[in-house]
Each structure stands twice: as C-alpha cells, then as structure tokens.
Amino acid sequence: KGFPQDPEELRMIGTGFLERLFAAGVLPLVEGVVVHPYRSQAQGVDLEIANLVATMKKYGTPKPIWATEWSHDLTDQKVAAGELIQQVAMLSASGVKQASW
C-alpha cells in the first residue's frame, strides 16, 4: 500500500491530541511545541510537521517546533546513518527550530 499521503493518516506526531489543547486555548500560553516523531524512515516527517503548523494556524500564530526525541532503534548502522541525515534535512526544511536525536 505504501506510505500514507493524507496527513490525517499520519499519527507519529500527536497533532490530534495537540489540536484539542489548541482548541482549549493553550497555544497562546506556550512558547513552543515539542514533538517526538519516532520512525524508522524519515519519509513523511515533513508532511506531519506541515500538518502540525496548519493546525496551529487554525488556532493562532504557530509556535516554534522542537523535535526532542526521534528516530527508531535500527540495527543496520548504514541505514540508521542515512535516515538520520534525511530526517535532519527534512526537519530543518520544515522549519523545526531544534532537533535532538
């Protein structure tokens, strides 16, 4: 079937949970939003960040996003290294302000 293209199908970043907080008025009270986009492949993290930013825009001014935990336990170091580089690039291109692996 492949990787889901519909942002509603993407569940690694808890945008649904965060949207409930934003709807309750939390967004103006915070300085940023922290996410943990765990995954074994970098593919799709940009879609999830875009979905999160769009959700923040629905409720006010988007806040800086920090990815403070991410990646996945990969046993193949070559695969892990490639995915690390891809994910850092995708997070940065998506406007994530800080990423800690």
Wavefront OBJ file of the C-alpha trace (Angstrom):
o trace
v 0.000 0.000 0.000
v 2.894 2.394 0.597
v 3.296 5.384 2.858
v 0.086 7.339 3.608
v -0.152 10.619 1.706
v -3.119 12.003 3.642
v -1.913 13.987 6.689
v -4.929 12.694 8.625
v -3.416 9.202 8.408
v -0.132 10.294 9.957
v -0.025 9.525 13.648
v 3.607 9.715 14.790
v 3.214 13.363 15.837
v 0.195 13.707 18.099
v -1.453 16.528 16.138
v -4.944 15.303 17.068
v -4.078 15.484 20.756
v -2.356 18.855 20.336
v -5.327 20.246 18.409
v -7.570 19.570 21.404
v -5.141 21.588 23.544
v -5.002 24.411 20.985
v -8.813 24.477 20.786
v -8.911 24.793 24.582
v -6.780 27.955 24.355
v -3.326 26.605 25.173
v -1.471 27.829 22.065
v -1.112 31.497 23.125
v 0.168 30.366 26.516
v 3.155 28.337 25.291
v 6.498 29.384 23.827
v 6.839 26.349 21.581
v 5.615 22.855 20.783
v 7.726 19.763 21.380
v 7.213 16.635 19.286
v 8.724 13.148 19.222
v 8.476 11.991 15.591
v 9.696 8.418 16.121
v 10.039 6.475 12.900
v 12.335 4.032 11.171
v 12.168 6.031 7.913
v 12.418 9.800 7.519
v 9.817 9.789 4.749
v 6.688 11.685 5.729
v 8.036 13.714 8.648
v 7.725 16.858 6.506
v 4.023 16.129 5.955
v 3.483 15.702 9.682
v 5.247 18.975 10.511
v 3.213 20.776 7.818
v 0.027 19.315 9.297
v 1.034 20.492 12.772
v 1.820 24.007 11.506
v -1.537 24.155 9.676
v -3.289 23.065 12.863
v -1.519 25.768 14.880
v -2.522 28.377 12.271
v -6.138 27.355 12.793
v -5.890 28.499 16.414
v -3.474 31.418 16.226
v 0.148 32.130 15.498
v 2.271 28.995 15.016
v 4.888 28.445 17.693
v 8.440 27.129 17.182
v 8.595 23.343 16.914
v 11.270 21.292 18.619
v 11.850 17.609 17.889
v 13.429 16.443 21.139
v 13.335 12.699 20.528
v 13.136 10.958 17.215
v 14.378 8.135 15.024
v 13.954 4.500 15.856
v 16.088 1.602 17.025
v 17.712 0.465 13.783
v 20.191 -2.392 13.859
v 21.797 -1.561 10.498
v 24.163 1.360 11.141
v 24.353 2.315 7.462
v 20.566 2.555 7.233
v 20.423 4.451 10.532
v 23.024 6.976 9.333
v 21.168 7.617 6.088
v 17.835 8.023 7.839
v 19.416 10.370 10.389
v 20.730 12.648 7.638
v 17.409 12.586 5.781
v 15.388 13.321 8.877
v 17.627 16.204 9.977
v 17.319 17.713 6.496
v 13.535 17.246 6.403
v 13.021 18.639 9.897
v 15.171 21.668 9.093
v 13.459 22.278 5.738
v 10.103 22.078 7.531
v 11.079 24.882 9.890
v 11.752 22.829 13.025
v 13.832 25.118 15.251
v 15.748 22.441 17.165
v 16.194 18.684 16.836
v 17.857 16.325 19.326
v 18.347 12.727 18.261
l 1 2 3 4 5 6 7 8 9 10 11 12 13 14 15 16 17 18 19 20 21 22 23 24 25 26 27 28 29 30 31 32 33 34 35 36 37 38 39 40 41 42 43 44 45 46 47 48 49 50 51 52 53 54 55 56 57 58 59 60 61 62 63 64 65 66 67 68 69 70 71 72 73 74 75 76 77 78 79 80 81 82 83 84 85 86 87 88 89 90 91 92 93 94 95 96 97 98 99 100 101
